[in-house]
Amino acid sequence: MQKKEYTSLPTNYPVCEHSSCPMAANCLHHIAYTMMMEQNEEYLRLINPTRCSKDESCTYYRDKKPVKYARGFTNFQKHMFPQQYDQFMTTLCFHFGRNQYFKRRRGDILISPEEQEVIRQMLEKVGADSKMDFDNYEEHINWDA
């Protein structure tokens, strides 16, 4: 599996200044704050400090642990009957949109863990093996979570 480190912060990423929070060392919002302070950024998009709970229940907590994304599923068709694949493709085209479906199938778009689950559920629904592997996997920090 290819592992990619995210070297730059997304533009206008919200930051948290609570260094005393027990979750700070693993929270992307605090890590981003630390990085931006080291870079001497002039402006920060700060999460309201009074809205943070400073514990495991904080709604703003984002784990720094990389997430496993998939890229492509061109091999799925080879392992399905034509009727299964037609139903699989048609339903996912309705879900993602036709162009977006094919971009994901070819591997042009990374497939998030949530989307992987949608695809696996569809495999199961059409009677195909839902344990099939996607074409490739990559680890990325999930700034959007």
Backbone as CSV, one residue per row, in Angstrom:
resi,resn,N_x,N_y,N_z,CA_x,CA_y,CA_z,C_x,C_y,C_z
1,MET,0.844,-1.173,0.000,0.000,0.000,0.000,0.889,1.235,0.000
2,GLN,0.573,2.150,-0.869,1.330,3.376,-0.980,0.935,4.308,0.158
3,LYS,1.904,4.888,0.836,1.640,5.805,1.934,2.079,7.200,1.533
4,LYS,1.172,8.149,1.659,1.489,9.519,1.297,1.301,10.412,2.511
5,GLU,2.273,11.242,2.762,2.177,12.203,3.843,1.651,13.513,3.284
6,TYR,0.814,14.164,4.029,0.278,15.451,3.620,1.225,16.522,4.126
7,THR,1.890,17.204,3.236,2.922,18.147,3.649,2.415,19.573,3.793
8,SER,1.287,19.900,3.208,0.783,21.264,3.341,-0.643,21.242,3.869
9,LEU,-0.952,22.235,4.654,-2.290,22.352,5.231,-3.275,22.841,4.180
10,PRO,-4.511,22.395,4.257,-5.526,22.955,3.355,-5.713,24.449,3.651
11,THR,-6.059,25.195,2.652,-6.296,26.629,2.811,-7.445,26.867,3.787
12,ASN,-7.269,27.813,4.677,-8.280,28.204,5.665,-8.697,27.071,6.598
13,TYR,-7.785,26.163,6.868,-8.120,25.051,7.766,-8.339,25.595,9.176
14,PRO,-9.470,25.244,9.811,-9.738,25.746,11.164,-8.755,25.163,12.182
15,VAL,-8.298,25.997,13.095,-7.294,25.576,14.066,-7.821,25.722,15.491
16,CYS,-7.199,24.967,16.383,-7.562,24.991,17.800,-6.315,25.340,18.602
17,GLU,-6.446,26.273,19.525,-5.295,26.742,20.302,-5.112,26.021,21.634
18,HIS,-5.953,25.069,21.968,-5.922,24.414,23.284,-4.769,23.415,23.407
19,SER,-3.601,23.884,23.773,-2.457,22.979,23.948,-2.599,22.151,25.221
20,SER,-3.449,22.581,26.145,-3.655,21.846,27.394,-4.648,20.689,27.231
21,CYS,-5.285,20.612,26.094,-6.251,19.537,25.839,-5.512,18.193,25.778
22,PRO,-6.031,17.156,26.428,-5.358,15.853,26.371,-5.360,15.239,24.970
23,MET,-6.204,15.736,24.089,-6.294,15.226,22.720,-5.408,16.015,21.754
24,ALA,-4.792,17.095,22.205,-4.060,18.024,21.335,-2.968,17.365,20.503
25,ALA,-2.221,16.446,21.072,-1.088,15.831,20.363,-1.528,15.039,19.137
26,ASN,-2.769,14.574,19.120,-3.266,13.766,18.002,-4.352,14.467,17.187
27,CYS,-4.668,15.699,17.524,-5.756,16.408,16.848,-5.219,17.265,15.702
28,LEU,-5.754,17.061,14.508,-5.305,17.818,13.337,-5.513,19.319,13.505
29,HIS,-6.580,19.724,14.193,-6.829,21.159,14.365,-5.750,21.802,15.232
30,HIS,-5.279,21.090,16.254,-4.206,21.650,17.080,-2.852,21.536,16.371
31,ILE,-2.632,20.447,15.678,-1.386,20.287,14.916,-1.273,21.398,13.869
32,ALA,-2.392,21.691,13.207,-2.409,22.774,12.218,-2.098,24.113,12.893
33,TYR,-2.652,24.320,14.080,-2.379,25.547,14.835,-0.880,25.681,15.104
34,THR,-0.274,24.610,15.599,1.155,24.616,15.907,1.975,24.904,14.656
35,MET,1.638,24.254,13.550,2.365,24.466,12.298,2.243,25.914,11.827
36,MET,1.032,26.467,11.921,0.816,27.837,11.455,1.530,28.847,12.349
37,MET,1.614,28.554,13.632,2.339,29.450,14.542,3.837,29.411,14.244
38,GLU,4.349,28.207,13.938,5.775,28.077,13.588,6.089,28.798,12.283
39,GLN,5.125,28.807,11.358,5.326,29.488,10.074,5.051,30.984,10.181
40,ASN,4.662,31.413,11.381,4.393,32.820,11.649,3.295,33.377,10.739
41,GLU,2.238,32.599,10.569,1.103,33.038,9.738,0.470,34.295,10.337
42,GLU,0.032,35.173,9.483,-0.560,36.419,9.960,-2.011,36.231,10.402
43,TYR,-2.757,35.395,9.672,-4.168,35.178,9.978,-4.432,33.699,10.216
44,LEU,-5.272,33.420,11.201,-5.681,32.056,11.515,-7.203,31.979,11.514
45,ARG,-7.713,30.855,11.123,-9.158,30.596,11.215,-9.342,29.759,12.488
46,LEU,-9.638,30.445,13.582,-9.654,29.839,14.906,-11.042,29.301,15.266
47,ILE,-11.074,28.052,15.745,-12.316,27.488,16.286,-12.569,28.202,17.613
48,ASN,-13.774,28.606,17.843,-14.122,29.312,19.076,-13.684,28.471,20.277
49,PRO,-12.740,28.971,21.079,-12.210,28.186,22.204,-13.265,27.767,23.216
50,THR,-14.351,28.521,23.336,-15.395,28.159,24.306,-16.268,27.004,23.815
51,ARG,-16.156,26.661,22.532,-16.969,25.574,21.957,-16.275,24.213,22.045
52,CYS,-14.988,24.197,22.389,-14.233,22.945,22.499,-14.420,22.360,23.891
53,SER,-14.644,21.059,23.958,-14.869,20.420,25.262,-13.578,19.930,25.909
54,LYS,-12.477,19.920,25.182,-11.166,19.494,25.673,-11.173,18.081,26.262
55,ASP,-11.897,17.183,25.610,-11.885,15.763,25.988,-12.287,14.937,24.781
56,GLU,-12.478,13.628,24.964,-12.796,12.708,23.856,-14.096,13.059,23.138
57,SER,-14.977,13.793,23.794,-16.274,14.100,23.188,-16.261,15.382,22.343
58,CYS,-15.110,16.019,22.195,-15.019,17.266,21.423,-15.465,17.028,19.981
59,THR,-16.419,17.806,19.524,-16.941,17.641,18.163,-15.938,18.087,17.105
60,TYR,-14.919,18.825,17.500,-13.929,19.318,16.548,-12.697,18.419,16.447
61,TYR,-12.613,17.415,17.281,-11.441,16.532,17.268,-11.334,15.804,15.937
62,ARG,-10.147,15.843,15.329,-9.852,15.115,14.093,-8.547,14.367,14.298
63,ASP,-8.607,13.062,14.201,-7.444,12.217,14.451,-6.407,12.392,13.347
64,LYS,-5.137,12.484,13.748,-4.048,12.657,12.781,-3.677,11.357,12.088
65,LYS,-4.218,10.244,12.539,-3.884,8.937,11.969,-4.314,8.881,10.501
66,PRO,-3.418,8.457,9.613,-3.784,8.357,8.193,-4.933,7.367,7.971
67,VAL,-5.728,7.638,6.956,-6.895,6.831,6.616,-6.606,6.084,5.317
68,LYS,-7.121,4.874,5.203,-6.888,4.029,4.026,-7.924,4.334,2.937
69,TYR,-7.465,4.973,1.871,-8.294,5.276,0.714,-8.037,4.223,-0.362
70,ALA,-9.029,3.992,-1.185,-8.878,3.065,-2.309,-8.762,3.881,-3.589
71,ARG,-8.172,3.247,-4.605,-8.064,3.890,-5.914,-8.387,2.847,-6.976
72,GLY,-9.577,2.989,-7.579,-9.982,2.141,-8.693,-10.567,0.796,-8.294
73,PHE,-11.459,0.302,-9.166,-12.024,-1.036,-8.986,-12.332,-1.669,-10.341
74,THR,-11.371,-1.547,-11.256,-11.558,-2.089,-12.604,-11.625,-3.609,-12.601
75,ASN,-11.054,-4.247,-11.598,-11.042,-5.714,-11.541,-12.377,-6.306,-11.099
76,PHE,-13.285,-5.514,-10.555,-14.555,-6.060,-10.057,-15.378,-6.706,-11.162
77,GLN,-15.417,-6.077,-12.334,-16.241,-6.574,-13.434,-15.834,-7.988,-13.844
78,LYS,-14.541,-8.288,-13.782,-14.040,-9.609,-14.170,-14.558,-10.714,-13.268
79,HIS,-14.961,-10.359,-12.057,-15.387,-11.345,-11.068,-16.898,-11.355,-10.853
80,MET,-17.634,-10.777,-11.810,-19.095,-10.728,-11.711,-19.722,-11.274,-12.981
81,PHE,-20.936,-11.741,-12.831,-21.728,-12.107,-13.997,-22.208,-10.813,-14.648
82,PRO,-22.473,-10.832,-15.965,-22.894,-9.599,-16.640,-24.105,-8.912,-15.995
83,GLN,-25.097,-9.702,-15.585,-26.285,-9.095,-14.957,-25.937,-8.440,-13.623
84,GLN,-25.040,-9.073,-12.871,-24.613,-8.492,-11.599,-23.921,-7.159,-11.843
85,TYR,-23.013,-7.142,-12.810,-22.267,-5.917,-13.067,-23.186,-4.814,-13.579
86,ASP,-24.139,-5.148,-14.438,-25.077,-4.137,-14.939,-25.841,-3.478,-13.793
87,GLN,-26.336,-4.294,-12.862,-27.078,-3.751,-11.719,-26.147,-2.934,-10.813
88,PHE,-24.955,-3.444,-10.568,-23.952,-2.775,-9.747,-23.615,-1.403,-10.333
89,MET,-23.282,-1.374,-11.625,-22.890,-0.135,-12.288,-24.048,0.862,-12.337
90,THR,-25.223,0.393,-12.715,-26.384,1.281,-12.844,-26.712,1.946,-11.514
91,THR,-26.739,1.164,-10.454,-27.093,1.713,-9.147,-26.035,2.708,-8.663
92,LEU,-24.763,2.375,-8.849,-23.710,3.297,-8.412,-23.632,4.542,-9.297
93,CYS,-24.015,4.422,-10.564,-24.087,5.616,-11.428,-25.159,6.569,-10.911
94,PHE,-26.272,6.007,-10.432,-27.309,6.853,-9.832,-26.796,7.486,-8.535
95,HIS,-26.021,6.735,-7.787,-25.517,7.227,-6.498,-24.459,8.321,-6.670
96,PHE,-23.433,8.057,-7.471,-22.319,8.996,-7.639,-22.504,9.960,-8.806
97,GLY,-23.293,9.565,-9.805,-23.350,10.265,-11.082,-22.495,9.476,-12.068
98,ARG,-22.875,9.457,-13.320,-22.195,8.613,-14.303,-20.699,8.922,-14.416
99,ASN,-20.353,10.183,-14.637,-18.938,10.535,-14.783,-18.149,10.251,-13.510
100,GLN,-18.747,10.587,-12.368,-18.064,10.362,-11.091,-17.872,8.874,-10.819
101,TYR,-18.823,8.043,-11.237,-18.678,6.594,-11.094,-17.452,6.113,-11.877
102,PHE,-17.372,6.518,-13.138,-16.264,6.048,-13.974,-14.910,6.615,-13.525
103,LYS,-14.904,7.828,-13.001,-13.654,8.376,-12.466,-13.185,7.553,-11.270
104,ARG,-14.110,7.142,-10.422,-13.750,6.296,-9.276,-13.315,4.916,-9.759
105,ARG,-14.022,4.368,-10.734,-13.706,3.034,-11.244,-12.296,2.995,-11.835
106,ARG,-11.954,4.021,-12.619,-10.628,4.089,-13.252,-9.514,4.407,-12.259
107,GLY,-9.870,4.999,-11.130,-8.861,5.388,-10.155,-8.460,6.843,-10.252
108,ASP,-9.231,7.642,-10.986,-8.936,9.073,-11.103,-9.267,9.820,-9.809
109,ILE,-10.206,9.269,-9.033,-10.646,9.885,-7.780,-10.399,8.890,-6.650
110,LEU,-9.838,9.367,-5.551,-9.675,8.520,-4.372,-11.040,8.167,-3.801
111,ILE,-11.155,6.962,-3.301,-12.419,6.485,-2.737,-12.261,6.435,-1.224
112,SER,-13.049,7.260,-0.539,-12.977,7.353,0.922,-13.472,6.052,1.558
113,PRO,-13.154,5.839,2.820,-13.658,4.641,3.505,-15.192,4.542,3.475
114,GLU,-15.869,5.676,3.572,-17.333,5.671,3.530,-17.835,5.233,2.155
115,GLU,-17.197,5.734,1.097,-17.585,5.338,-0.257,-17.221,3.890,-0.536
116,GLN,-16.108,3.420,0.033,-15.742,2.007,-0.112,-16.855,1.133,0.461
117,GLU,-17.408,1.560,1.586,-18.487,0.790,2.217,-19.736,0.774,1.338
118,VAL,-20.075,1.905,0.716,-21.217,1.966,-0.202,-21.008,0.977,-1.352
119,ILE,-19.816,0.952,-1.897,-19.492,0.057,-3.013,-19.552,-1.400,-2.564
120,ARG,-19.035,-1.688,-1.388,-19.076,-3.066,-0.868,-20.515,-3.523,-0.608
121,GLN,-21.337,-2.625,-0.104,-22.751,-2.960,0.113,-23.447,-3.272,-1.207
122,MET,-23.087,-2.532,-2.259,-23.679,-2.785,-3.571,-23.205,-4.125,-4.118
123,LEU,-21.941,-4.466,-3.915,-21.446,-5.785,-4.331,-22.268,-6.880,-3.657
124,GLU,-22.490,-6.710,-2.366,-23.268,-7.693,-1.608,-24.706,-7.755,-2.122
125,LYS,-25.276,-6.607,-2.411,-26.670,-6.537,-2.873,-26.874,-7.275,-4.196
126,VAL,-25.884,-7.203,-5.096,-26.021,-7.870,-6.403,-25.552,-9.328,-6.349
127,GLY,-25.077,-9.759,-5.179,-24.671,-11.159,-5.033,-23.226,-11.439,-5.397
128,ALA,-22.409,-10.410,-5.494,-20.985,-10.579,-5.805,-20.196,-10.637,-4.497
129,ASP,-18.941,-10.991,-4.598,-18.058,-11.087,-3.434,-17.715,-9.686,-2.928
130,SER,-18.227,-9.326,-1.758,-17.987,-7.983,-1.213,-16.603,-7.850,-0.586
131,LYS,-15.828,-8.909,-0.577,-14.477,-8.884,-0.009,-13.397,-8.623,-1.071
132,MET,-13.816,-8.401,-2.322,-12.841,-8.131,-3.382,-12.022,-6.893,-3.033
133,ASP,-10.749,-6.916,-3.430,-9.876,-5.774,-3.190,-10.035,-4.737,-4.291
134,PHE,-9.907,-3.470,-3.894,-9.854,-2.400,-4.871,-8.501,-2.495,-5.578
135,ASP,-8.317,-1.758,-6.668,-7.091,-1.864,-7.463,-5.845,-1.491,-6.651
136,ASN,-5.912,-0.407,-5.894,-4.787,0.045,-5.072,-5.322,0.709,-3.810
137,TYR,-4.456,0.828,-2.832,-4.791,1.518,-1.590,-3.702,2.529,-1.282
138,GLU,-4.107,3.636,-0.669,-3.179,4.693,-0.271,-3.611,5.222,1.092
139,GLU,-2.645,5.612,1.878,-2.952,6.243,3.151,-2.775,7.752,3.008
140,HIS,-3.767,8.471,3.509,-3.732,9.938,3.496,-4.273,10.453,4.816
141,ILE,-3.797,11.607,5.214,-4.382,12.270,6.367,-5.724,12.830,5.929
142,ASN,-6.750,12.566,6.710,-8.104,12.982,6.347,-8.430,14.337,6.971
143,TRP,-8.008,15.394,6.303,-8.257,16.750,6.809,-9.738,17.085,6.807
144,ASP,-10.528,16.422,5.974,-11.947,16.759,5.822,-12.871,16.112,6.825
145,ALA,-12.399,15.123,7.525,-13.293,14.354,8.405,-14.000,15.212,9.410
